[in-house]
Amino acid sequence: MNAPPKPSSGTAHTDTFVQDNLPPESLQPEFLFDEPAVRFPARLNCAAELVDRAVGPAGWADRLAMLSPEGVRWTYAELDAVVSRIAHVLTEDMGLVPGNRVLLRGVNSPQMSAVWLAVIKAGGVVVTTMPLLRTKELVYVMEKARISHVLCERALDAEMVAAAARARTGGAPRMMFFRDETESGLEHAMAAKPDRFTAVDTAATDPCLIGFTSGTTGAPKATVHSHRDVMAICNSFPRHVLKATCDDRFIGSPSLAFTYGLGGLLLFPLHVGASTVLLDRGAPSHLARAIGEFKATICFSGPTAYRMIAADREQHDLSSLRECVSAGEALLPVTRKLWKQHTGIDLIDGLGSTEMLHIFISMRGEEGLNRPGAIGRAVPGYRTAVLDEAGQPLPPGEVGRLAVKGPTGCRYLDDERQKDYVREGWNITGDACWADEDGYLYYHARVDDMIVSAGYNISPAEVEDALLAHPAVAECAVVGVPDSERGSLVQAHVVLADGHRPSGQLAEELQKFVKESIAPYKYPRAIEFRAELPRAETGKIQRFRLRAAVGTQEPKEAVSAPGTHGN
């Protein structure tokens, strides 16, 4: 059996790397615990709260917890047993000690979810990564979080093995593969382990996960969240807005590596004793089929997916749905109306961030029909303000920087950008908004140049970096341009090096080159060749001129015409 838990005082972490690299107190946000539901005891392990409580005092042992298209149908008792066996493997076979960072790589699945819970139950700090990330991106995550252990799906091993060989983390990480039928795989190691594991007696404030941002303004930032934070989001948005019950069945498209997907597809259903359907593919057509097959009642996805499903409504049975949550990109009124027209359901809009862990501004769907364009009000437990550049509140109707406080908040791991996100206790989200007289907020734009395409946040700088590695590219600038299907398309403006001429073939070559360098969804779907890039006197590229050149016409999702454009 595992070692007994630590005494009930101080951190349970023996590896204190994360605590040692948190921002100083003066740069941390003000945390609010006005709502009784977000007040927790000093000792708390969120995995035990989500799983042990289910098979114990809650009495949900025989209820279905997780399902998948591959035929998995785990009850809460079966989930508890799997989680416990994995925790034994982690501590006994892989040498995990509380505070170690464990990188997870895999598609959404019951086994991936069980691994996530097991790491935290064993006192580790989980770092979940998107399956689409390439070696270069994985290396950055491993080095930033000083990864000590890796659990990776066998089908995704190539990039992971390459990253582990390149990453400088102070020692080779201990690695094991799951969904692996070989004798060296996690499933084989689990077979002989006990089905009970006493959760490590962590402090409520001990870190339990590091979520990486999408890197929209430079290198991705590592956001640290505690056991208390995880339980706080379970008692905020789903309690006050979603109003889920144990009879619900959750489903959705976002990856568990996104905190949006983590909450909606794992944390929230387990917290209320519901079941969750975990899909290894999030394509709208696949999601729509699965909704009918599993009779799902609550869906988490993004506006792009809802638009595509609504357009093909007659092909799918969506009659079981009762609530649908939209986040990840702006929910346009036309999308809200289209979904209502084809399903009879009012979408629940939500604004959240990796820094805040989940949704902190939202409203019920019926409210949105009466206030076109509104994204909602602060979820109970959170406070919002619209501030000017000096940090002073603006009156209703004036656009400014969105600021928020609540039971969760931004704590970057060893990152000087903390001072930009947290000011005077407020979390400055990077969103530009305005509020009406009743406190409803209306989204204006991102303060930075973030591109949101089909629900994915994409950094122009990262795409530019990939393009510039190609010998034909002398200069480039990447912007987002309007697209009715995806919200925005990634468009690259490229100045060619001497000896290279614009052509459709070259544009396709550049697109393929980017796909092989970074996650494929980030590649430029439109490429324009230019003689030069517009610049200010300071030398900075004037991206607004590139976006303005598109005008009101939407670019085709294709390569550039062979011609070369000037300014």
Order of alpha helices (4+ residues) and beta strands (2+ residues): alpha-beta-beta-alpha-beta-alpha-beta-alpha-beta-alpha-beta-alpha-beta-beta-alpha-beta-alpha-alpha-beta-alpha-beta-alpha-beta-alpha-beta-beta-alpha-beta-beta-beta-alpha-beta-beta-beta-beta-beta-alpha-beta-beta-alpha-beta-alpha
